Amino acid sequence: MKSESLVRPRPIRGLRTEEVVCLPCDLPSGLIQRTLEKRCSVRKDLRFCRIYFLPERAVILGALGAPAAVLALEPLVASGTRRIIFLGFSGSLSDRFSIGDLVSVGAAFSDEGTSKHYPPKKRLFLPAAELKGRLEEMLSRRGIEFKTGKIVSTDAPYRETRSWLKKSRSRGAELVDMETSAVFALAGFYGLQAASLQTVSDELGSERWRSDFWGKRLVDRVKTGFFPLIFNGQP
């Protein structure tokens, strides 16, 4: 039985969409924000992120980290959101994935502190098969290559030590981000659908950090992989 929270999120006035896209951050160039500013009908500024209203969905931009992502999503859930598409940037822990790869997440391990407040004893969370399949089908129709893999979400990216890397790999994690497990936990708690698509922005597989967050390959991946999911199939 779910215990009732003393603090409840307020529904967002004017929000009438069952689907939300959540992006924890933008590229350094601000490409995603600039494009949303041009195409959105209404924008709502929160203390730590922005919500853009598009004809068929709302888009959260800037809720970085598990607590912020869940804090941003709770009011949308209270407003009637039933599907969460999470589009993030992640680090590779495996030789299978390189910078610029697009990855559909098949499972998320929790190494963050937010998800335990939803299903308290779970540490492994799965996407909704129906929504995950829909995202993958859209990518396939457009001829966009993607891989599948498991991710671990952490609160402390600057504590990704060799021992942490070894432990994460032993659990089966191949990627790392800061939000996916908490987003899946929230969705499971409320009986919603959630799926996560990641673009690999850096690599830790060789136990040395390599990053290319400013590179052209990531810009191309955002345009070809993320934008069709944000803007209903349009580039």
VOBA-1610 file (N, C-alpha, C; in pm, whole numbers, padded with zeros to 5 digits, always signed):
BEGIN
Met+00084-00120+00000Met+00000+00000+00000Met+00088+00125+00000Lys+00057+00221-00089Lys+00134+00343-00097Lys+00092+00440+00013Ser+00190+00488+00089Ser+00159+00588+00189Ser+00146+00725+00122Glu+00055+00806+00172Glu+00025+00934+00109Glu+00126+01039+00152Ser+00176+01116+00057Ser+00273+01221+00086Ser+00205+01342+00149Leu+00275+01406+00241Leu+00224+01529+00302Leu+00237+01647+00206Val+00332+01639+00114Val+00354+01745+00015Val+00310+01692-00120Arg+00222+01763-00188Arg+00169+01717-00316Arg+00199+01819-00425Pro+00232+01771-00544Pro+00256+01864-00654Pro+00126+01926-00703Arg+00137+02050-00749Arg+00020+02118-00805Arg+00015+02095-00956Pro-00101+02063-01009Pro-00112+02050-01154Pro-00074+02180-01223Ile-00024+02168-01345Ile+00018+02285-01422Ile-00099+02337-01503Arg-00134+02459-01482Arg-00249+02519-01551Arg-00224+02521-01702Gly-00322+02477-01777Gly-00313+02481-01922Gly-00247+02361-01985Leu-00196+02269-01904Leu-00130+02150-01960Leu-00234+02044-01992Arg-00247+02011-02119Arg-00343+01910-02162Arg-00273+01813-02257Thr-00177+01743-02208Thr-00107+01644-02289Thr-00075+01522-02206Glu-00089+01406-02265Glu-00059+01283-02193Glu+00087+01242-02209Glu+00163+01317-02291Glu+00301+01277-02319Glu+00397+01392-02292Val+00508+01359-02227Val+00611+01459-02200Val+00746+01403-02243Val+00827+01490-02302Val+00966+01459-02332Val+01052+01533-02230Cys+01146+01462-02171Cys+01231+01521-02067Cys+01377+01513-02112Leu+01443+01628-02119Leu+01586+01635-02152Leu+01658+01703-02036Pro+01752+01634-01971Pro+01816+01693-01853Pro+01907+01811-01884Cys+01961+01816-02006Cys+02051+01927-02039Cys+02054+01947-02190Asp+02114+02057-02230Asp+02128+02093-02371Asp+02272+02068-02414Leu+02297+02078-02543Leu+02433+02083-02593Leu+02495+02218-02556Pro+02626+02228-02551Pro+02689+02357-02517Pro+02647+02472-02607Ser+02611+02440-02731Ser+02570+02543-02825Ser+02430+02597-02799Gly+02352+02528-02714Gly+02215+02569-02688Gly+02119+02535-02801Leu+02156+02435-02883Leu+02077+02400-03001Leu+01934+02361-02966Ile+01917+02277-02863Ile+01783+02228-02829Ile+01695+02343-02782Gln+01748+02427-02695Gln+01669+02540-02644Gln+01629+02635-02756Arg+01722+02667-02844Arg+01691+02760-02954Arg+01579+02704-03043Thr+01586+02575-03070Thr+01484+02513-03156Thr+01348+02510-03086Leu+01348+02480-02958Leu+01223+02480-02883Leu+01162+02619-02876Glu+01246+02720-02857Glu+01196+02858-02849Glu+01123+02897-02978Lys+01172+02847-03092Lys+01111+02880-03220Lys+00979+02808-03241Arg+00967+02686-03187Arg+00853+02601-03221Arg+00745+02592-03113Cys+00775+02632-02992Cys+00677+02613-02884Cys+00570+02721-02889Ser+00454+02689-02834Ser+00346+02786-02826Ser+00352+02865-02695Val+00390+02798-02587Val+00398+02861-02456Val+00520+02804-02384Arg+00585+02886-02303Arg+00698+02841-02222Arg+00672+02878-02077Lys+00699+02782-01988Lys+00683+02808-01845Lys+00819+02791-01777Asp+00865+02894-01708Asp+00994+02889-01640Asp+00974+02846-01495Leu+01042+02736-01461Leu+01046+02693-01322Leu+01181+02735-01263Arg+01203+02707-01136Arg+01327+02753-01072Arg+01449+02684-01129Phe+01434+02561-01177Phe+01551+02484-01217Phe+01539+02427-01358Cys+01433+02457-01429Cys+01416+02407-01565Cys+01308+02487-01635Arg+01287+02457-01763Arg+01181+02519-01840Arg+01091+02411-01899Ile+00964+02443-01911Ile+00869+02353-01975Ile+00816+02423-02100Tyr+00831+02357-02213Tyr+00783+02410-02341Tyr+00658+02333-02382Phe+00558+02405-02426Phe+00432+02344-02467Phe+00428+02336-02620Leu+00426+02215-02670Leu+00412+02189-02813Leu+00271+02135-02838Pro+00227+02128-02963Pro+00089+02085-02990Pro+00053+01948-02932Glu+00146+01852-02934Glu+00110+01716-02893Glu+00181+01670-02766Arg+00269+01751-02710Arg+00342+01710-02590Arg+00406+01830-02523Ala+00444+01810-02398Ala+00523+01910-02327Ala+00669+01862-02326Val+00761+01957-02317Val+00904+01925-02316Val+00969+01993-02198Ile+01033+01912-02112Ile+01110+01965-02000Ile+01255+01973-02043Leu+01318+02088-02021Leu+01460+02104-02053Leu+01533+02161-01932Gly+01639+02093-01889Gly+01726+02149-01786Gly+01712+02089-01648Ala+01633+01983-01632Ala+01619+01919-01500Ala+01730+01815-01486Leu+01849+01861-01448Leu+01968+01776-01445Leu+01979+01702-01312Gly+01997+01571-01318Gly+02009+01488-01199Gly+01876+01428-01158Ala+01882+01316-01087Ala+01761+01243-01050Ala+01662+01326-00969Pro+01704+01398-00864Pro+01605+01475-00787Pro+01535+01580-00872Ala+01610+01653-00956Ala+01549+01758-01038Ala+01456+01699-01142Ala+01495+01587-01203Ala+01409+01526-01304Ala+01275+01484-01244Val+01279+01420-01130Val+01155+01375-01066Val+01074+01495-01015Leu+01143+01596-00963Leu+01075+01716-00915Leu+01002+01786-01029Ala+01061+01786-01147Ala+00997+01847-01263Ala+00882+01763-01316Leu+00894+01630-01307Leu+00792+01542-01363Leu+00668+01529-01275Glu+00684+01538-01146Glu+00570+01519-01056Glu+00450+01610-01088Pro+00470+01741-01111Pro+00353+01825-01146Pro+00289+01785-01277Leu+00370+01734-01372Leu+00312+01690-01499Leu+00230+01563-01480Val+00277+01474-01394Val+00198+01355-01362Val+00066+01396-01298Ala+00072+01495-01208Ala-00051+01545-01145Ala-00144+01612-01245Ser-00087+01653-01360Ser-00166+01720-01463Ser-00223+01623-01566Gly-00191+01494-01553Gly-00247+01395-01644Gly-00150+01329-01738Thr-00021+01358-01726Thr+00077+01293-01812Thr+00080+01143-01787Arg+00083+01064-01896Arg+00084+00918-01883Arg+00206+00853-01948Arg+00278+00927-02032Arg+00395+00872-02102Arg+00512+00969-02090Ile+00629+00915-02056Ile+00749+00995-02038Ile+00857+00944-02132Ile+00900+01029-02223Ile+01012+00997-02313Ile+01134+01071-02259Phe+01233+00997-02212Phe+01351+01058-02154Phe+01466+01052-02254Leu+01519+01168-02291Leu+01627+01179-02388Leu+01749+01240-02319Gly+01853+01160-02304Gly+01967+01207-02225Gly+02101+01184-02292Phe+02204+01232-02224Phe+02342+01211-02265Phe+02410+01124-02160Ser+02488+01027-02204Ser+02543+00929-02110Ser+02687+00898-02143Gly+02754+00840-02043Gly+02890+00793-02060Gly+02892+00644-02088Ser+02984+00601-02173Ser+02998+00459-02204Ser+03091+00393-02103Leu+03048+00276-02052Leu+03131+00195-01963Leu+03180+00070-02034Ser+03149+00058-02160Ser+03175-00064-02235Ser+03237-00032-02371Asp+03317-00123-02421Asp+03373-00107-02556Asp+03267-00117-02663Arg+03147-00162-02626Arg+03038-00174-02724Arg+02986-00038-02770Phe+03008+00065-02689Phe+02950+00195-02718Phe+03058+00301-02731Ser+03042+00386-02832Ser+03136+00494-02858Ser+03062+00627-02863Ile+03136+00735-02853Ile+03077+00868-02858Ile+02996+00885-02986Gly+02874+00932-02970Gly+02784+00951-03083Gly+02685+00839-03103Asp+02705+00724-03036Asp+02608+00615-03048Asp+02474+00654-02988Leu+02369+00605-03048Leu+02234+00623-02996Leu+02192+00491-02932Val+02145+00494-02806Val+02118+00372-02732Val+01978+00377-02670Ser+01899+00275-02700Ser+01770+00256-02635Ser+01792+00175-02508Val+01753+00230-02394Val+01782+00168-02265Val+01687+00053-02236Gly+01745-00065-02208Gly+01664-00183-02178Gly+01644-00208-02030Ala+01730-00147-01946Ala+01718-00161-01801Ala+01804-00054-01736Ala+01766-00012-01615Ala+01839+00093-01544Ala+01864+00050-01400Phe+01991+00052-01359Phe+02030+00025-01221Phe+02034+00157-01145Ser+01992+00154-01021Ser+01992+00275-00938Ser+02119+00284-00855Asp+02193+00393-00875Asp+02303+00430-00787Asp+02284+00575-00743Glu+02156+00615-00743Glu+02119+00751-00698Glu+02021+00740-00582Gly+01994+00850-00517Gly+01917+00845-00393Gly+01770+00875-00405Thr+01722+00899-00526Thr+01582+00939-00543Thr+01488+00820-00558Ser+01528+00722-00637Ser+01437+00613-00671Ser+01391+00534-00550Lys+01474+00527-00445Lys+01436+00447-00327Lys+01315+00504-00254His+01277+00627-00284His+01159+00687-00221His+01031+00651-00296Tyr+01043+00579-00405Tyr+00927+00532-00480Tyr+00911+00382-00450Pro+00956+00289-00534Pro+00961+00150-00484Pro+01083+00135-00394Pro+01069+00129-00262Pro+01184+00141-00171Pro+01285+00028-00176Lys+01247-00089-00225Lys+01340-00202-00220Lys+01394-00242-00358Lys+01358-00166-00460Lys+01404-00200-00595Lys+01529-00121-00631Arg+01616-00185-00707Arg+01736-00118-00756Arg+01753-00136-00907Leu+01663-00213-00968Leu+01665-00234-01112Leu+01528-00198-01167Phe+01527-00114-01270Phe+01402-00064-01324Phe+01400-00082-01476Leu+01282-00113-01528Leu+01267-00142-01670Leu+01180-00037-01738Pro+01203-00013-01868Pro+01115+00076-01942Pro+00984+00007-01975Ala+00887+00084-02019Ala+00762+00027-02068Ala+00786-00029-02208Ala+00759-00157-02227Ala+00789-00223-02354Ala+00718-00155-02471Glu+00594-00114-02451Glu+00517-00053-02560Glu+00580+00078-02607Leu+00615+00165-02512Leu+00672+00295-02547Leu+00813+00279-02603Lys+00892+00191-02543Lys+01026+00163-02594Lys+01019+00114-02739Gly+00926+00025-02766Gly+00909-00026-02901Gly+00867+00082-02998Arg+00784+00174-02954Arg+00741+00283-03041Arg+00856+00374-03080Leu+00943+00405-02983Leu+01059+00489-03013Leu+01153+00419-03110Glu+01177+00292-03085Glu+01268+00217-03171Glu+01211+00203-03312Glu+01080+00186-03321Glu+01017+00174-03453Glu+01031+00303-03532Met+01015+00418-03463Met+01030+00546-03531Met+01173+00564-03583Leu+01270+00526-03501Leu+01409+00537-03545Leu+01435+00446-03664Ser+01383+00324-03658Ser+01404+00228-03766Ser+01341+00277-03896Arg+01222+00333-03888Arg+01155+00384-04009Arg+01235+00494-04076Arg+01307+00570-03995Arg+01386+00681-04049Arg+01528+00637-04087Gly+01556+00507-04071Gly+01688+00456-04108Gly+01798+00499-04013Ile+01764+00527-03888Ile+01861+00574-03788Ile+01911+00454-03708Glu+02039+00432-03710Glu+02097+00320-03636Glu+02096+00348-03486Phe+02065+00245-03409Phe+02071+00256-03263Phe+02108+00120-03205Lys+02153+00123-03081Lys+02185+00001-03009Lys+02096-00007-02886Thr+02101-00119-02816Thr+02031-00132-02688Thr+02132-00165-02579Gly+02105-00123-02457Gly+02197-00149-02349Gly+02139-00114-02214Lys+02211-00149-02109Lys+02170-00121-01972Lys+02249-00004-01916Ile+02184+00072-01830Ile+02245+00194-01778Ile+02243+00194-01625Val+02337+00264-01563Val+02335+00290-01419Val+02327+00441-01401Ser+02243+00485-01308Ser+02228+00628-01281Ser+02293+00663-01149Thr+02374+00767-01149Thr+02450+00805-01030Thr+02424+00951-00995Asp+02444+00985-00868Asp+02437+01123-00823Asp+02573+01192-00827Ala+02680+01114-00843Ala+02814+01168-00824Ala+02905+01134-00941Pro+02893+01206-01053Pro+02975+01173-01170Pro+03125+01190-01147Tyr+03163+01273-01050Tyr+03306+01289-01022Tyr+03359+01188-00921Arg+03275+01086-00891Arg+03320+00974-00807Arg+03306+00843-00883Glu+03323+00851-01013Glu+03323+00731-01096Glu+03465+00674-01095Thr+03497+00606-00988Thr+03632+00553-00966Thr+03649+00417-01036Arg+03770+00364-01033Arg+03793+00232-01092Arg+03711+00125-01022Ser+03702+00134-00889Ser+03622+00035-00815Ser+03474+00050-00847Trp+03428+00174-00862Trp+03288+00197-00901Trp+03262+00140-01040Leu+03356+00162-01131Leu+03343+00111-01267Leu+03335-00041-01268Lys+03421-00104-01189Lys+03421-00250-01182Lys+03289-00302-01126Lys+03241-00239-01021Lys+03115-00281-00960Lys+02998-00262-01056Ser+02995-00149-01125Ser+02885-00121-01218Ser+02884-00221-01333Arg+03001-00252-01385Arg+03009-00352-01491Arg+02965-00489-01444Ser+02999-00522-01319Ser+02961-00654-01267Ser+02810-00668-01255Arg+02740-00557-01239Arg+02594-00558-01234Arg+02532-00568-01374Gly+02613-00542-01475Gly+02563-00547-01612Gly+02546-00411-01676Ala+02586-00304-01608Ala+02571-00170-01663Ala+02675-00144-01771Glu+02630-00083-01880Glu+02716-00050-01993Glu+02724+00100-02019Leu+02635+00176-01955Leu+02628+00320-01970Leu+02604+00383-01833Val+02632+00513-01821Val+02603+00584-01696Val+02541+00719-01728Asp+02436+00752-01653Asp+02379+00886-01657Asp+02340+00926-01516Met+02257+01027-01499Met+02221+01074-01366Met+02071+01066-01337Glu+01989+01017-01432Glu+01845+01031-01414Glu+01761+00908-01446Thr+01800+00824-01539Thr+01707+00726-01597Thr+01642+00635-01493Ser+01720+00582-01399Ser+01660+00489-01301Ser+01551+00558-01219Ala+01572+00685-01184Ala+01471+00757-01106Ala+01346+00784-01189Val+01364+00815-01317Val+01249+00838-01405Val+01168+00709-01421Phe+01236+00596-01439Phe+01167+00467-01447Phe+01097+00434-01315Ala+01162+00466-01202Ala+01101+00439-01071Ala+00973+00520-01052Leu+00978+00648-01088Leu+00860+00734-01079Leu+00747+00679-01165Ala+00781+00641-01289Ala+00679+00589-01380Ala+00616+00461-01326Gly+00698+00371-01274Gly+00645+00247-01218Gly+00555+00271-01099Phe+00592+00367-01016Phe+00515+00399-00896Phe+00374+00446-00931Tyr+00364+00527-01037Tyr+00234+00583-01074Tyr+00164+00505-01185Gly+00225+00396-01231Gly+00164+00317-01336Gly+00168+00384-01472Leu+00275+00457-01500Leu+00291+00528-01626Leu+00386+00451-01718Gln+00392+00494-01844Gln+00489+00441-01937Gln+00609+00535-01944Ala+00730+00478-01944Ala+00851+00558-01960Ala+00952+00479-02042Ala+01027+00550-02124Ala+01136+00491-02201Ala+01248+00593-02212Ser+01369+00545-02231Ser+01487+00633-02233Ser+01572+00605-02356Leu+01606+00712-02427Leu+01698+00705-02539Leu+01818+00793-02507Gln+01937+00736-02519Gln+02060+00806-02480Gln+02153+00827-02598Thr+02218+00941-02600Thr+02330+00964-02690Thr+02458+00960-02608Val+02554+00879-02651Val+02680+00867-02577Val+02765+00991-02602Ser+02798+01061-02494Ser+02874+01186-02504Ser+03017+01171-02456Asp+03046+01065-02380Asp+03182+01045-02331Asp+03205+00896-02303Glu+03330+00860-02283Glu+03368+00720-02267Glu+03456+00699-02143Leu+03427+00589-02071Leu+03508+00549-01956Leu+03556+00405-01968Gly+03523+00341-02080Gly+03549+00198-02095Gly+03694+00159-02078Ser+03786+00245-02119Ser+03929+00214-02108Ser+03988+00260-01975Glu+03900+00302-01881Glu+03940+00356-01751Glu+04010+00491-01763Arg+03995+00553-01879Arg+04038+00691-01898Arg+03922+00768-01960Trp+03898+00888-01908Trp+03781+00964-01952Trp+03809+01033-02086Arg+03721+01012-02181Arg+03728+01079-02310Arg+03592+01141-02339Ser+03590+01270-02363Ser+03463+01341-02383Ser+03467+01421-02513Asp+03351+01430-02579Asp+03340+01510-02701Asp+03202+01576-02705Phe+03166+01639-02595Phe+03033+01698-02582Phe+03014+01815-02679Trp+03123+01869-02729Trp+03117+01984-02820Trp+03131+01942-02966Gly+03139+01812-02994Gly+03168+01765-03129Gly+03048+01765-03222Lys+03076+01763-03350Lys+02973+01764-03454Lys+02888+01637-03450Arg+02947+01525-03411Arg+02873+01398-03411Arg+02755+01405-03315Leu+02771+01469-03200Leu+02659+01482-03107Leu+02551+01575-03160Val+02594+01682-03227Val+02497+01773-03288Val+02412+01697-03389Asp+02477+01618-03474Asp+02405+01540-03574Asp+02310+01440-03508Arg+02354+01376-03398Arg+02269+01278-03331Arg+02146+01343-03269Val+02162+01462-03212Val+02047+01533-03156Val+01947+01566-03266Lys+01998+01612-03380Lys+01907+01649-03490Lys+01836+01528-03549Thr+01909+01417-03568Thr+01850+01301-03635Thr+01781+01205-03539Gly+01829+01196-03413Gly+01774+01101-03318Gly+01677+01158-03219Phe+01704+01280-03168Phe+01619+01340-03066Phe+01505+01424-03126Phe+01537+01507-03225Phe+01436+01601-03275Phe+01311+01532-03329Pro+01320+01420-03403Pro+01196+01356-03448Pro+01106+01311-03333Leu+01166+01275-03219Leu+01088+01233-03104Leu+01028+01352-03030Ile+01095+01466-03038Ile+01045+01587-02973Ile+00935+01651-03057Phe+00961+01659-03188Phe+00873+01736-03276Phe+00786+01646-03364Asn+00748+01530-03313Asn+00649+01444-03378Asn+00689+01404-03518Gly+00813+01353-03530Gly+00857+01300-03658Gly+00924+01399-03748Gln+00922+01528-03713Gln+00983+01630-03798Gln+01127+01654-03754Pro+01219+01673-03852Pro+01359+01699-03818Pro+01378+01837-03757
//
